[in-house]
Amino acid sequence: MRRHEFQPGRLLAGLVLLTAGVLYLLDATGEADLPWFLVVPMAMGGLCLAALVGMVTYAVRRDRRDRINESSER
């Protein structure tokens, strides 16, 4: 299998959605009594945070790539 870049935004999004799914599963089995208006904002906030992390990661990688290209052109 080929190696690929680590993408922390996608990891965070997956963990947030997995957590929301587990919380809904616990609620459905009767193990926890969670109102929907707590889980939905948590999932949306986590996805927004994942998007922010993804944008920062992209900006850092683009800046590094530009610096490497500038130094190799000299």
CHARMM internal coordinates of N, CA and C (Angstrom, degrees):
IC EDIT
DIST 1 N 1 CA 1.4431
DIST 1 CA 1 C 1.5256
ANGL 1 N 1 CA 1 C 108.84
DIST 1 C 2 N 1.3166
ANGL 1 CA 1 C 2 N 115.86
DIHE 1 N 1 CA 1 C 2 N 136.47
DIST 2 N 2 CA 1.4591
ANGL 1 C 2 N 2 CA 120.12
DIHE 1 CA 1 C 2 N 2 CA 179.38
DIST 2 CA 2 C 1.5226
ANGL 2 N 2 CA 2 C 110.91
DIHE 1 C 2 N 2 CA 2 C -72.61
DIST 2 C 3 N 1.3026
ANGL 2 CA 2 C 3 N 114.95
DIHE 2 N 2 CA 2 C 3 N 147.74
DIST 3 N 3 CA 1.4635
ANGL 2 C 3 N 3 CA 119.40
DIHE 2 CA 2 C 3 N 3 CA 176.49
DIST 3 CA 3 C 1.5149
ANGL 3 N 3 CA 3 C 109.15
DIHE 2 C 3 N 3 CA 3 C -79.41
DIST 3 C 4 N 1.3042
ANGL 3 CA 3 C 4 N 116.12
DIHE 3 N 3 CA 3 C 4 N 149.82
DIST 4 N 4 CA 1.4567
ANGL 3 C 4 N 4 CA 120.81
DIHE 3 CA 3 C 4 N 4 CA 179.51
DIST 4 CA 4 C 1.5199
ANGL 4 N 4 CA 4 C 109.16
DIHE 3 C 4 N 4 CA 4 C -134.40
DIST 4 C 5 N 1.3209
ANGL 4 CA 4 C 5 N 115.50
DIHE 4 N 4 CA 4 C 5 N 166.92
DIST 5 N 5 CA 1.4583
ANGL 4 C 5 N 5 CA 120.60
DIHE 4 CA 4 C 5 N 5 CA -179.28
DIST 5 CA 5 C 1.5298
ANGL 5 N 5 CA 5 C 110.15
DIHE 4 C 5 N 5 CA 5 C -70.50
DIST 5 C 6 N 1.3080
ANGL 5 CA 5 C 6 N 114.95
DIHE 5 N 5 CA 5 C 6 N 144.20
DIST 6 N 6 CA 1.4583
ANGL 5 C 6 N 6 CA 121.02
DIHE 5 CA 5 C 6 N 6 CA 174.05
DIST 6 CA 6 C 1.5217
ANGL 6 N 6 CA 6 C 108.39
DIHE 5 C 6 N 6 CA 6 C -72.88
DIST 6 C 7 N 1.3248
ANGL 6 CA 6 C 7 N 117.43
DIHE 6 N 6 CA 6 C 7 N 129.46
DIST 7 N 7 CA 1.4543
ANGL 6 C 7 N 7 CA 121.91
DIHE 6 CA 6 C 7 N 7 CA -178.80
DIST 7 CA 7 C 1.5264
ANGL 7 N 7 CA 7 C 108.77
DIHE 6 C 7 N 7 CA 7 C -121.20
DIST 7 C 8 N 1.3338
ANGL 7 CA 7 C 8 N 116.73
DIHE 7 N 7 CA 7 C 8 N 94.91
DIST 8 N 8 CA 1.4658
ANGL 7 C 8 N 8 CA 119.60
DIHE 7 CA 7 C 8 N 8 CA -175.00
DIST 8 CA 8 C 1.5233
ANGL 8 N 8 CA 8 C 113.80
DIHE 7 C 8 N 8 CA 8 C -65.84
DIST 8 C 9 N 1.3231
ANGL 8 CA 8 C 9 N 118.71
DIHE 8 N 8 CA 8 C 9 N -27.86
DIST 9 N 9 CA 1.4633
ANGL 8 C 9 N 9 CA 120.53
DIHE 8 CA 8 C 9 N 9 CA 178.43
DIST 9 CA 9 C 1.5174
ANGL 9 N 9 CA 9 C 111.82
DIHE 8 C 9 N 9 CA 9 C -64.35
DIST 9 C 10 N 1.3200
ANGL 9 CA 9 C 10 N 116.45
DIHE 9 N 9 CA 9 C 10 N -41.93
DIST 10 N 10 CA 1.4681
ANGL 9 C 10 N 10 CA 120.27
DIHE 9 CA 9 C 10 N 10 CA 178.31
DIST 10 CA 10 C 1.5254
ANGL 10 N 10 CA 10 C 111.22
DIHE 9 C 10 N 10 CA 10 C -68.38
DIST 10 C 11 N 1.3225
ANGL 10 CA 10 C 11 N 116.74
DIHE 10 N 10 CA 10 C 11 N -37.15
DIST 11 N 11 CA 1.4593
ANGL 10 C 11 N 11 CA 120.39
DIHE 10 CA 10 C 11 N 11 CA 176.85
DIST 11 CA 11 C 1.5251
ANGL 11 N 11 CA 11 C 110.27
DIHE 10 C 11 N 11 CA 11 C -62.25
DIST 11 C 12 N 1.3143
ANGL 11 CA 11 C 12 N 116.82
DIHE 11 N 11 CA 11 C 12 N -46.01
DIST 12 N 12 CA 1.4575
ANGL 11 C 12 N 12 CA 121.28
DIHE 11 CA 11 C 12 N 12 CA -179.73
DIST 12 CA 12 C 1.5276
ANGL 12 N 12 CA 12 C 111.12
DIHE 11 C 12 N 12 CA 12 C -63.90
DIST 12 C 13 N 1.3265
ANGL 12 CA 12 C 13 N 117.43
DIHE 12 N 12 CA 12 C 13 N -42.76
DIST 13 N 13 CA 1.4656
ANGL 12 C 13 N 13 CA 120.51
DIHE 12 CA 12 C 13 N 13 CA 178.26
DIST 13 CA 13 C 1.5324
ANGL 13 N 13 CA 13 C 110.60
DIHE 12 C 13 N 13 CA 13 C -61.05
DIST 13 C 14 N 1.3159
ANGL 13 CA 13 C 14 N 117.22
DIHE 13 N 13 CA 13 C 14 N -42.91
DIST 14 N 14 CA 1.4538
ANGL 13 C 14 N 14 CA 120.53
DIHE 13 CA 13 C 14 N 14 CA 178.62
DIST 14 CA 14 C 1.5136
ANGL 14 N 14 CA 14 C 112.58
DIHE 13 C 14 N 14 CA 14 C -63.55
DIST 14 C 15 N 1.3172
ANGL 14 CA 14 C 15 N 116.81
DIHE 14 N 14 CA 14 C 15 N -42.04
DIST 15 N 15 CA 1.4637
ANGL 14 C 15 N 15 CA 120.01
DIHE 14 CA 14 C 15 N 15 CA 179.46
DIST 15 CA 15 C 1.5234
ANGL 15 N 15 CA 15 C 111.63
DIHE 14 C 15 N 15 CA 15 C -66.00
DIST 15 C 16 N 1.3273
ANGL 15 CA 15 C 16 N 116.96
DIHE 15 N 15 CA 15 C 16 N -39.51
DIST 16 N 16 CA 1.4672
ANGL 15 C 16 N 16 CA 120.51
DIHE 15 CA 15 C 16 N 16 CA 179.21
DIST 16 CA 16 C 1.5235
ANGL 16 N 16 CA 16 C 110.54
DIHE 15 C 16 N 16 CA 16 C -64.68
DIST 16 C 17 N 1.3311
ANGL 16 CA 16 C 17 N 116.89
DIHE 16 N 16 CA 16 C 17 N -46.42
DIST 17 N 17 CA 1.4638
ANGL 16 C 17 N 17 CA 119.20
DIHE 16 CA 16 C 17 N 17 CA -179.39
DIST 17 CA 17 C 1.5263
ANGL 17 N 17 CA 17 C 111.64
DIHE 16 C 17 N 17 CA 17 C -68.43
DIST 17 C 18 N 1.3230
ANGL 17 CA 17 C 18 N 117.30
DIHE 17 N 17 CA 17 C 18 N -34.13
DIST 18 N 18 CA 1.4603
ANGL 17 C 18 N 18 CA 120.51
DIHE 17 CA 17 C 18 N 18 CA 175.68
DIST 18 CA 18 C 1.5263
ANGL 18 N 18 CA 18 C 110.50
DIHE 17 C 18 N 18 CA 18 C -64.07
DIST 18 C 19 N 1.3249
ANGL 18 CA 18 C 19 N 116.80
DIHE 18 N 18 CA 18 C 19 N -42.59
DIST 19 N 19 CA 1.4635
ANGL 18 C 19 N 19 CA 121.18
DIHE 18 CA 18 C 19 N 19 CA 178.16
DIST 19 CA 19 C 1.5262
ANGL 19 N 19 CA 19 C 110.95
DIHE 18 C 19 N 19 CA 19 C -63.19
DIST 19 C 20 N 1.3302
ANGL 19 CA 19 C 20 N 116.77
DIHE 19 N 19 CA 19 C 20 N -43.70
DIST 20 N 20 CA 1.4679
ANGL 19 C 20 N 20 CA 119.79
DIHE 19 CA 19 C 20 N 20 CA 178.28
DIST 20 CA 20 C 1.5261
ANGL 20 N 20 CA 20 C 110.52
DIHE 19 C 20 N 20 CA 20 C -62.39
DIST 20 C 21 N 1.3246
ANGL 20 CA 20 C 21 N 117.29
DIHE 20 N 20 CA 20 C 21 N -40.45
DIST 21 N 21 CA 1.4622
ANGL 20 C 21 N 21 CA 120.33
DIHE 20 CA 20 C 21 N 21 CA 177.95
DIST 21 CA 21 C 1.5159
ANGL 21 N 21 CA 21 C 112.50
DIHE 20 C 21 N 21 CA 21 C -64.33
DIST 21 C 22 N 1.3191
ANGL 21 CA 21 C 22 N 116.76
DIHE 21 N 21 CA 21 C 22 N -41.36
DIST 22 N 22 CA 1.4725
ANGL 21 C 22 N 22 CA 120.37
DIHE 21 CA 21 C 22 N 22 CA 178.26
DIST 22 CA 22 C 1.5203
ANGL 22 N 22 CA 22 C 110.36
DIHE 21 C 22 N 22 CA 22 C -64.70
DIST 22 C 23 N 1.3364
ANGL 22 CA 22 C 23 N 116.98
DIHE 22 N 22 CA 22 C 23 N -40.19
DIST 23 N 23 CA 1.4647
ANGL 22 C 23 N 23 CA 119.34
DIHE 22 CA 22 C 23 N 23 CA 178.70
DIST 23 CA 23 C 1.5282
ANGL 23 N 23 CA 23 C 111.38
DIHE 22 C 23 N 23 CA 23 C -64.34
DIST 23 C 24 N 1.3334
ANGL 23 CA 23 C 24 N 117.05
DIHE 23 N 23 CA 23 C 24 N -40.65
DIST 24 N 24 CA 1.4569
ANGL 23 C 24 N 24 CA 119.44
DIHE 23 CA 23 C 24 N 24 CA 176.72
DIST 24 CA 24 C 1.5259
ANGL 24 N 24 CA 24 C 111.09
DIHE 23 C 24 N 24 CA 24 C -66.43
DIST 24 C 25 N 1.3135
ANGL 24 CA 24 C 25 N 117.45
DIHE 24 N 24 CA 24 C 25 N -37.36
DIST 25 N 25 CA 1.4635
ANGL 24 C 25 N 25 CA 120.86
DIHE 24 CA 24 C 25 N 25 CA 177.56
DIST 25 CA 25 C 1.5246
ANGL 25 N 25 CA 25 C 110.64
DIHE 24 C 25 N 25 CA 25 C -64.04
DIST 25 C 26 N 1.3251
ANGL 25 CA 25 C 26 N 116.89
DIHE 25 N 25 CA 25 C 26 N -43.44
DIST 26 N 26 CA 1.4640
ANGL 25 C 26 N 26 CA 120.31
DIHE 25 CA 25 C 26 N 26 CA 177.47
DIST 26 CA 26 C 1.5233
ANGL 26 N 26 CA 26 C 110.80
DIHE 25 C 26 N 26 CA 26 C -62.56
DIST 26 C 27 N 1.3213
ANGL 26 CA 26 C 27 N 116.93
DIHE 26 N 26 CA 26 C 27 N -37.84
DIST 27 N 27 CA 1.4605
ANGL 26 C 27 N 27 CA 120.75
DIHE 26 CA 26 C 27 N 27 CA 178.49
DIST 27 CA 27 C 1.5293
ANGL 27 N 27 CA 27 C 110.62
DIHE 26 C 27 N 27 CA 27 C -67.98
DIST 27 C 28 N 1.3294
ANGL 27 CA 27 C 28 N 116.99
DIHE 27 N 27 CA 27 C 28 N -39.78
DIST 28 N 28 CA 1.4639
ANGL 27 C 28 N 28 CA 120.35
DIHE 27 CA 27 C 28 N 28 CA -178.77
DIST 28 CA 28 C 1.5233
ANGL 28 N 28 CA 28 C 112.01
DIHE 27 C 28 N 28 CA 28 C -68.37
DIST 28 C 29 N 1.3201
ANGL 28 CA 28 C 29 N 118.00
DIHE 28 N 28 CA 28 C 29 N -32.89
DIST 29 N 29 CA 1.4684
ANGL 28 C 29 N 29 CA 120.60
DIHE 28 CA 28 C 29 N 29 CA 179.95
DIST 29 CA 29 C 1.5220
ANGL 29 N 29 CA 29 C 112.25
DIHE 28 C 29 N 29 CA 29 C -84.30
DIST 29 C 30 N 1.3170
ANGL 29 CA 29 C 30 N 117.99
DIHE 29 N 29 CA 29 C 30 N -7.66
DIST 30 N 30 CA 1.4553
ANGL 29 C 30 N 30 CA 121.36
DIHE 29 CA 29 C 30 N 30 CA 178.74
DIST 30 CA 30 C 1.5119
ANGL 30 N 30 CA 30 C 113.94
DIHE 29 C 30 N 30 CA 30 C 89.39
DIST 30 C 31 N 1.3261
ANGL 30 CA 30 C 31 N 117.91
DIHE 30 N 30 CA 30 C 31 N 5.34
DIST 31 N 31 CA 1.4671
ANGL 30 C 31 N 31 CA 121.12
DIHE 30 CA 30 C 31 N 31 CA -179.94
DIST 31 CA 31 C 1.5241
ANGL 31 N 31 CA 31 C 111.81
DIHE 30 C 31 N 31 CA 31 C -74.23
DIST 31 C 32 N 1.3144
ANGL 31 CA 31 C 32 N 116.98
DIHE 31 N 31 CA 31 C 32 N -28.04
DIST 32 N 32 CA 1.4609
ANGL 31 C 32 N 32 CA 121.72
DIHE 31 CA 31 C 32 N 32 CA -179.98
DIST 32 CA 32 C 1.5210
ANGL 32 N 32 CA 32 C 108.32
DIHE 31 C 32 N 32 CA 32 C -139.05
DIST 32 C 33 N 1.3062
ANGL 32 CA 32 C 33 N 116.25
DIHE 32 N 32 CA 32 C 33 N 152.86
DIST 33 N 33 CA 1.4643
ANGL 32 C 33 N 33 CA 121.16
DIHE 32 CA 32 C 33 N 33 CA 177.91
DIST 33 CA 33 C 1.5276
ANGL 33 N 33 CA 33 C 107.81
DIHE 32 C 33 N 33 CA 33 C -117.13
DIST 33 C 34 N 1.3383
ANGL 33 CA 33 C 34 N 115.24
DIHE 33 N 33 CA 33 C 34 N 89.68
DIST 34 N 34 CA 1.4560
ANGL 33 C 34 N 34 CA 120.85
DIHE 33 CA 33 C 34 N 34 CA -176.93
DIST 34 CA 34 C 1.5234
ANGL 34 N 34 CA 34 C 110.27
DIHE 33 C 34 N 34 CA 34 C -109.71
DIST 34 C 35 N 1.3305
ANGL 34 CA 34 C 35 N 116.92
DIHE 34 N 34 CA 34 C 35 N 126.19
DIST 35 N 35 CA 1.4654
ANGL 34 C 35 N 35 CA 118.48
DIHE 34 CA 34 C 35 N 35 CA 174.71
DIST 35 CA 35 C 1.5289
ANGL 35 N 35 CA 35 C 110.59
DIHE 34 C 35 N 35 CA 35 C -72.02
DIST 35 C 36 N 1.3146
ANGL 35 CA 35 C 36 N 116.71
DIHE 35 N 35 CA 35 C 36 N 146.12
DIST 36 N 36 CA 1.4666
ANGL 35 C 36 N 36 CA 121.56
DIHE 35 CA 35 C 36 N 36 CA -176.26
DIST 36 CA 36 C 1.5159
ANGL 36 N 36 CA 36 C 111.62
DIHE 35 C 36 N 36 CA 36 C -60.85
DIST 36 C 37 N 1.3388
ANGL 36 CA 36 C 37 N 117.33
DIHE 36 N 36 CA 36 C 37 N -30.19
DIST 37 N 37 CA 1.4558
ANGL 36 C 37 N 37 CA 119.56
DIHE 36 CA 36 C 37 N 37 CA -176.14
DIST 37 CA 37 C 1.5252
ANGL 37 N 37 CA 37 C 113.13
DIHE 36 C 37 N 37 CA 37 C -75.17
DIST 37 C 38 N 1.3094
ANGL 37 CA 37 C 38 N 118.42
DIHE 37 N 37 CA 37 C 38 N 1.18
DIST 38 N 38 CA 1.4604
ANGL 37 C 38 N 38 CA 121.00
DIHE 37 CA 37 C 38 N 38 CA 171.07
DIST 38 CA 38 C 1.5237
ANGL 38 N 38 CA 38 C 111.50
DIHE 37 C 38 N 38 CA 38 C -98.66
DIST 38 C 39 N 1.3212
ANGL 38 CA 38 C 39 N 116.97
DIHE 38 N 38 CA 38 C 39 N -35.71
DIST 39 N 39 CA 1.4636
ANGL 38 C 39 N 39 CA 120.78
DIHE 38 CA 38 C 39 N 39 CA -176.22
DIST 39 CA 39 C 1.5319
ANGL 39 N 39 CA 39 C 111.20
DIHE 38 C 39 N 39 CA 39 C -78.35
DIST 39 C 40 N 1.3177
ANGL 39 CA 39 C 40 N 117.03
DIHE 39 N 39 CA 39 C 40 N -40.60
DIST 40 N 40 CA 1.4699
ANGL 39 C 40 N 40 CA 120.36
DIHE 39 CA 39 C 40 N 40 CA -177.59
DIST 40 CA 40 C 1.5340
ANGL 40 N 40 CA 40 C 111.59
DIHE 39 C 40 N 40 CA 40 C -63.31
DIST 40 C 41 N 1.3341
ANGL 40 CA 40 C 41 N 120.37
DIHE 40 N 40 CA 40 C 41 N -48.78
DIST 41 N 41 CA 1.4722
ANGL 40 C 41 N 41 CA 118.39
DIHE 40 CA 40 C 41 N 41 CA 176.93
DIST 41 CA 41 C 1.5312
ANGL 41 N 41 CA 41 C 113.46
DIHE 40 C 41 N 41 CA 41 C -63.62
DIST 41 C 42 N 1.3463
ANGL 41 CA 41 C 42 N 116.58
DIHE 41 N 41 CA 41 C 42 N -32.96
DIST 42 N 42 CA 1.4586
ANGL 41 C 42 N 42 CA 118.98
DIHE 41 CA 41 C 42 N 42 CA 176.87
DIST 42 CA 42 C 1.5253
ANGL 42 N 42 CA 42 C 110.29
DIHE 41 C 42 N 42 CA 42 C -63.05
DIST 42 C 43 N 1.3288
ANGL 42 CA 42 C 43 N 116.33
DIHE 42 N 42 CA 42 C 43 N -43.52
DIST 43 N 43 CA 1.4667
ANGL 42 C 43 N 43 CA 120.18
DIHE 42 CA 42 C 43 N 43 CA 179.50
DIST 43 CA 43 C 1.5301
ANGL 43 N 43 CA 43 C 110.48
DIHE 42 C 43 N 43 CA 43 C -65.88
DIST 43 C 44 N 1.3075
ANGL 43 CA 43 C 44 N 117.81
DIHE 43 N 43 CA 43 C 44 N -43.51
DIST 44 N 44 CA 1.4695
ANGL 43 C 44 N 44 CA 120.84
DIHE 43 CA 43 C 44 N 44 CA -179.45
DIST 44 CA 44 C 1.5358
ANGL 44 N 44 CA 44 C 110.72
DIHE 43 C 44 N 44 CA 44 C -66.11
DIST 44 C 45 N 1.3091
ANGL 44 CA 44 C 45 N 117.15
DIHE 44 N 44 CA 44 C 45 N -42.23
DIST 45 N 45 CA 1.4627
ANGL 44 C 45 N 45 CA 120.50
DIHE 44 CA 44 C 45 N 45 CA 177.63
DIST 45 CA 45 C 1.5222
ANGL 45 N 45 CA 45 C 111.60
DIHE 44 C 45 N 45 CA 45 C -63.65
DIST 45 C 46 N 1.3222
ANGL 45 CA 45 C 46 N 115.96
DIHE 45 N 45 CA 45 C 46 N -39.76
DIST 46 N 46 CA 1.4627
ANGL 45 C 46 N 46 CA 119.88
DIHE 45 CA 45 C 46 N 46 CA 177.76
DIST 46 CA 46 C 1.5131
ANGL 46 N 46 CA 46 C 112.28
DIHE 45 C 46 N 46 CA 46 C -65.44
DIST 46 C 47 N 1.3245
ANGL 46 CA 46 C 47 N 116.71
DIHE 46 N 46 CA 46 C 47 N -39.24
DIST 47 N 47 CA 1.4644
ANGL 46 C 47 N 47 CA 119.77
DIHE 46 CA 46 C 47 N 47 CA 177.94
DIST 47 CA 47 C 1.5238
ANGL 47 N 47 CA 47 C 111.38
DIHE 46 C 47 N 47 CA 47 C -68.08
DIST 47 C 48 N 1.3267
ANGL 47 CA 47 C 48 N 117.03
DIHE 47 N 47 CA 47 C 48 N -37.21
DIST 48 N 48 CA 1.4745
ANGL 47 C 48 N 48 CA 119.89
DIHE 47 CA 47 C 48 N 48 CA 175.83
DIST 48 CA 48 C 1.5305
ANGL 48 N 48 CA 48 C 110.45
DIHE 47 C 48 N 48 CA 48 C -64.98
DIST 48 C 49 N 1.3265
ANGL 48 CA 48 C 49 N 116.54
DIHE 48 N 48 CA 48 C 49 N -41.41
DIST 49 N 49 CA 1.4605
ANGL 48 C 49 N 49 CA 120.12
DIHE 48 CA 48 C 49 N 49 CA 177.28
DIST 49 CA 49 C 1.5301
ANGL 49 N 49 CA 49 C 110.73
DIHE 48 C 49 N 49 CA 49 C -64.03
DIST 49 C 50 N 1.3196
ANGL 49 CA 49 C 50 N 117.08
DIHE 49 N 49 CA 49 C 50 N -39.61
DIST 50 N 50 CA 1.4656
ANGL 49 C 50 N 50 CA 120.87
DIHE 49 CA 49 C 50 N 50 CA 177.66
DIST 50 CA 50 C 1.5256
ANGL 50 N 50 CA 50 C 111.05
DIHE 49 C 50 N 50 CA 50 C -63.62
DIST 50 C 51 N 1.3297
ANGL 50 CA 50 C 51 N 117.24
DIHE 50 N 50 CA 50 C 51 N -38.68
DIST 51 N 51 CA 1.4616
ANGL 50 C 51 N 51 CA 120.64
DIHE 50 CA 50 C 51 N 51 CA 177.23
DIST 51 CA 51 C 1.5243
ANGL 51 N 51 CA 51 C 110.68
DIHE 50 C 51 N 51 CA 51 C -64.91
DIST 51 C 52 N 1.3224
ANGL 51 CA 51 C 52 N 117.07
DIHE 51 N 51 CA 51 C 52 N -41.21
DIST 52 N 52 CA 1.4625
ANGL 51 C 52 N 52 CA 120.92
DIHE 51 CA 51 C 52 N 52 CA 178.10
DIST 52 CA 52 C 1.5301
ANGL 52 N 52 CA 52 C 110.85
DIHE 51 C 52 N 52 CA 52 C -63.71
DIST 52 C 53 N 1.3171
ANGL 52 CA 52 C 53 N 117.04
DIHE 52 N 52 CA 52 C 53 N -43.66
DIST 53 N 53 CA 1.4662
ANGL 52 C 53 N 53 CA 120.95
DIHE 52 CA 52 C 53 N 53 CA 178.22
DIST 53 CA 53 C 1.5236
ANGL 53 N 53 CA 53 C 110.29
DIHE 52 C 53 N 53 CA 53 C -62.61
DIST 53 C 54 N 1.3205
ANGL 53 CA 53 C 54 N 117.16
DIHE 53 N 53 CA 53 C 54 N -40.79
DIST 54 N 54 CA 1.4550
ANGL 53 C 54 N 54 CA 121.01
DIHE 53 CA 53 C 54 N 54 CA 178.22
DIST 54 CA 54 C 1.5216
ANGL 54 N 54 CA 54 C 112.42
DIHE 53 C 54 N 54 CA 54 C -62.96
DIST 54 C 55 N 1.3390
ANGL 54 CA 54 C 55 N 117.05
DIHE 54 N 54 CA 54 C 55 N -41.19
DIST 55 N 55 CA 1.4693
ANGL 54 C 55 N 55 CA 120.44
DIHE 54 CA 54 C 55 N 55 CA 178.67
DIST 55 CA 55 C 1.5232
ANGL 55 N 55 CA 55 C 111.72
DIHE 54 C 55 N 55 CA 55 C -67.03
DIST 55 C 56 N 1.3300
ANGL 55 CA 55 C 56 N 116.65
DIHE 55 N 55 CA 55 C 56 N -39.70
DIST 56 N 56 CA 1.4686
ANGL 55 C 56 N 56 CA 119.90
DIHE 55 CA 55 C 56 N 56 CA 178.37
DIST 56 CA 56 C 1.5226
ANGL 56 N 56 CA 56 C 110.09
DIHE 55 C 56 N 56 CA 56 C -66.32
DIST 56 C 57 N 1.3227
ANGL 56 CA 56 C 57 N 117.30
DIHE 56 N 56 CA 56 C 57 N -42.29
DIST 57 N 57 CA 1.4635
ANGL 56 C 57 N 57 CA 120.93
DIHE 56 CA 56 C 57 N 57 CA 177.94
DIST 57 CA 57 C 1.5170
ANGL 57 N 57 CA 57 C 111.02
DIHE 56 C 57 N 57 CA 57 C -60.30
DIST 57 C 58 N 1.3289
ANGL 57 CA 57 C 58 N 116.89
DIHE 57 N 57 CA 57 C 58 N -43.99
DIST 58 N 58 CA 1.4675
ANGL 57 C 58 N 58 CA 120.94
DIHE 57 CA 57 C 58 N 58 CA 178.69
DIST 58 CA 58 C 1.5280
ANGL 58 N 58 CA 58 C 110.74
DIHE 57 C 58 N 58 CA 58 C -62.46
DIST 58 C 59 N 1.3301
ANGL 58 CA 58 C 59 N 117.09
DIHE 58 N 58 CA 58 C 59 N -42.85
DIST 59 N 59 CA 1.4637
ANGL 58 C 59 N 59 CA 120.19
DIHE 58 CA 58 C 59 N 59 CA -178.99
DIST 59 CA 59 C 1.5252
ANGL 59 N 59 CA 59 C 111.61
DIHE 58 C 59 N 59 CA 59 C -64.60
DIST 59 C 60 N 1.3162
ANGL 59 CA 59 C 60 N 116.94
DIHE 59 N 59 CA 59 C 60 N -40.69
DIST 60 N 60 CA 1.4659
ANGL 59 C 60 N 60 CA 120.56
DIHE 59 CA 59 C 60 N 60 CA 179.73
DIST 60 CA 60 C 1.5247
ANGL 60 N 60 CA 60 C 110.38
DIHE 59 C 60 N 60 CA 60 C -65.94
DIST 60 C 61 N 1.3247
ANGL 60 CA 60 C 61 N 116.57
DIHE 60 N 60 CA 60 C 61 N -44.49
DIST 61 N 61 CA 1.4681
ANGL 60 C 61 N 61 CA 119.45
DIHE 60 CA 60 C 61 N 61 CA -179.97
DIST 61 CA 61 C 1.5266
ANGL 61 N 61 CA 61 C 111.58
DIHE 60 C 61 N 61 CA 61 C -65.95
DIST 61 C 62 N 1.3239
ANGL 61 CA 61 C 62 N 117.71
DIHE 61 N 61 CA 61 C 62 N -38.24
DIST 62 N 62 CA 1.4612
ANGL 61 C 62 N 62 CA 120.91
DIHE 61 CA 61 C 62 N 62 CA 178.80
DIST 62 CA 62 C 1.5235
ANGL 62 N 62 CA 62 C 110.38
DIHE 61 C 62 N 62 CA 62 C -65.55
DIST 62 C 63 N 1.3466
ANGL 62 CA 62 C 63 N 116.35
DIHE 62 N 62 CA 62 C 63 N -40.62
DIST 63 N 63 CA 1.4578
ANGL 62 C 63 N 63 CA 120.18
DIHE 62 CA 62 C 63 N 63 CA 178.83
DIST 63 CA 63 C 1.5248
ANGL 63 N 63 CA 63 C 110.96
DIHE 62 C 63 N 63 CA 63 C -64.32
DIST 63 C 64 N 1.3277
ANGL 63 CA 63 C 64 N 116.92
DIHE 63 N 63 CA 63 C 64 N -43.21
DIST 64 N 64 CA 1.4705
ANGL 63 C 64 N 64 CA 120.08
DIHE 63 CA 63 C 64 N 64 CA 177.66
DIST 64 CA 64 C 1.5260
ANGL 64 N 64 CA 64 C 111.29
DIHE 63 C 64 N 64 CA 64 C -62.14
DIST 64 C 65 N 1.3289
ANGL 64 CA 64 C 65 N 116.80
DIHE 64 N 64 CA 64 C 65 N -43.52
DIST 65 N 65 CA 1.4539
ANGL 64 C 65 N 65 CA 121.14
DIHE 64 CA 64 C 65 N 65 CA 179.91
DIST 65 CA 65 C 1.5294
ANGL 65 N 65 CA 65 C 110.81
DIHE 64 C 65 N 65 CA 65 C -63.00
DIST 65 C 66 N 1.3223
ANGL 65 CA 65 C 66 N 117.38
DIHE 65 N 65 CA 65 C 66 N -41.23
DIST 66 N 66 CA 1.4622
ANGL 65 C 66 N 66 CA 120.75
DIHE 65 CA 65 C 66 N 66 CA 178.82
DIST 66 CA 66 C 1.5241
ANGL 66 N 66 CA 66 C 111.42
DIHE 65 C 66 N 66 CA 66 C -65.85
DIST 66 C 67 N 1.3311
ANGL 66 CA 66 C 67 N 117.18
DIHE 66 N 66 CA 66 C 67 N -39.07
DIST 67 N 67 CA 1.4653
ANGL 66 C 67 N 67 CA 119.84
DIHE 66 CA 66 C 67 N 67 CA 178.50
DIST 67 CA 67 C 1.5241
ANGL 67 N 67 CA 67 C 111.34
DIHE 66 C 67 N 67 CA 67 C -65.72
DIST 67 C 68 N 1.3293
ANGL 67 CA 67 C 68 N 116.64
DIHE 67 N 67 CA 67 C 68 N -39.58
DIST 68 N 68 CA 1.4632
ANGL 67 C 68 N 68 CA 120.34
DIHE 67 CA 67 C 68 N 68 CA 179.01
DIST 68 CA 68 C 1.5314
ANGL 68 N 68 CA 68 C 109.82
DIHE 67 C 68 N 68 CA 68 C -65.95
DIST 68 C 69 N 1.3215
ANGL 68 CA 68 C 69 N 116.61
DIHE 68 N 68 CA 68 C 69 N -42.55
DIST 69 N 69 CA 1.4721
ANGL 68 C 69 N 69 CA 120.52
DIHE 68 CA 68 C 69 N 69 CA 179.12
DIST 69 CA 69 C 1.5248
ANGL 69 N 69 CA 69 C 111.96
DIHE 68 C 69 N 69 CA 69 C -64.38
DIST 69 C 70 N 1.3301
ANGL 69 CA 69 C 70 N 117.26
DIHE 69 N 69 CA 69 C 70 N -38.03
DIST 70 N 70 CA 1.4646
ANGL 69 C 70 N 70 CA 120.83
DIHE 69 CA 69 C 70 N 70 CA 178.72
DIST 70 CA 70 C 1.5223
ANGL 70 N 70 CA 70 C 111.08
DIHE 69 C 70 N 70 CA 70 C -65.90
DIST 70 C 71 N 1.3350
ANGL 70 CA 70 C 71 N 116.59
DIHE 70 N 70 CA 70 C 71 N -41.59
DIST 71 N 71 CA 1.4582
ANGL 70 C 71 N 71 CA 119.36
DIHE 70 CA 70 C 71 N 71 CA -178.15
DIST 71 CA 71 C 1.5311
ANGL 71 N 71 CA 71 C 111.78
DIHE 70 C 71 N 71 CA 71 C -71.86
DIST 71 C 72 N 1.3284
ANGL 71 CA 71 C 72 N 117.59
DIHE 71 N 71 CA 71 C 72 N -29.65
DIST 72 N 72 CA 1.4561
ANGL 71 C 72 N 72 CA 119.77
DIHE 71 CA 71 C 72 N 72 CA -179.43
DIST 72 CA 72 C 1.5401
ANGL 72 N 72 CA 72 C 111.25
DIHE 71 C 72 N 72 CA 72 C -78.67
DIST 72 C 73 N 1.3271
ANGL 72 CA 72 C 73 N 118.58
DIHE 72 N 72 CA 72 C 73 N -21.56
DIST 73 N 73 CA 1.4490
ANGL 72 C 73 N 73 CA 122.29
DIHE 72 CA 72 C 73 N 73 CA 179.72
DIST 73 CA 73 C 1.5271
ANGL 73 N 73 CA 73 C 111.99
DIHE 72 C 73 N 73 CA 73 C -76.93
DIST 73 C 74 N 1.3013
ANGL 73 CA 73 C 74 N 116.77
DIHE 73 N 73 CA 73 C 74 N -20.63
DIST 74 N 74 CA 1.4754
ANGL 73 C 74 N 74 CA 121.03
DIHE 73 CA 73 C 74 N 74 CA -177.00
DIST 74 CA 74 C 1.4848
ANGL 74 N 74 CA 74 C 112.36
DIHE 73 C 74 N 74 CA 74 C -77.27
END
COOR INIT
IC SEED 1 N 1 CA 1 C
IC BUILD
